[in-house]
Amino acid sequence: MKRTIMSRVAANNVVMLLSVCVLMLAGCARQSLNQNAMVRQMLAAREQQIQITPLTHTFGSFSMDKAYHIQKALAREVSALLGPVAGYKVAYASRVAQEQFGIDEPARGPYYLMQRVPTGSVLPAEAFNELMLETEIAFTIGKRIDKSIADVAALKSHVKWVHAAFDAGDFPYKTDRAKPVPADMVAIGTGAHVFVFGPGVEPEQVDIDNINLDLIRNGQKIRTRPASDIMGSPWNSLLWCVNHLHRYGLALEPGMVVFSGTAARAYKVKADVDDIKGQYVGDCGALGKVTMTIE
């Protein structure tokens, strides 16, 4: 009798364990299906050059960690269209921006080889749905970084050049139904679209912590912030990006670039508004200038 009762208890435990496993597998399958559906939707939007409803509104909320896994899956598909990942941009690089969006660290997104545009280029307004233009500092990597780095002093030996730069993003979401949250922006790559940088300067030749980042349109200064507003130093932004990439098993190869982000608000304007057209200059003082025309 006692053995029969124990056998029943064991059998019930096995059934419960199997039920839990089935539920877990079903949950994983749903997550996988959702991720695949998100990637397909983002690829279709890229192909059609349209904005989409934020993913969290369509598919439900997800964590920042999940957002980076979605971004990685999307990058595998986009690389087949735009070439390999050529670097990364940092977003939410100021404490003010992090507090505004309720996050405690910056975010990052990939650039692709075919998104690089030479300084002085002329781009059509139709290349954007909604321009997000920022003057930033860019770093060109000189030595491979495939591990975490303790501090800026150790980091500097891996950097070959610093540059004045433009991050010319394209805002990916329509906001009539919902506003995107940081996880939405991370999943889609933080709006990375076109990146431009000026001539390289050796890191020891300029103190990038003590320059201003000015954005000028048709001769008029429309944005300006000190570079030190970027996490206290643009070098801190690069250090964060290096270590965050390592957490996700990603490395920076020689020749890749990292854009520091900016503390100034992006110049954000729809493509069908005349204010998108003009001659733009990113003036970074002793670091030099970068230019672009949209017409």
Buried (B, 14 or more C-beta within 10 A) or exposed (E): EEEEEEEEEEEEEEEEEEEEEEEEEEEEEEEEEBBEEBBEBBBEBBEEEEBBBBBBBBBEEBEBEBBBBBBBBBBEBBBEEBEEBBBBBBBBBBBEBBEEBEBEEBBBBBBBEBBBBEBEBEBEBEBBBBBBBBBBBBBBBBEEBEEEBEEEEEBBEBBBBBBBBBBBBBBBBBEEEBEBBBBBBBBBBBBBBBBBBBEBBEBEEBEBBEBBBBBBBEEEEBBEBEBBBBBEBBBBBBBBBBBBBBEEEBEBBEEBBBBBBBBBBBBEBEBEEEEBBBBBBBBBBEBBBBBBEBE
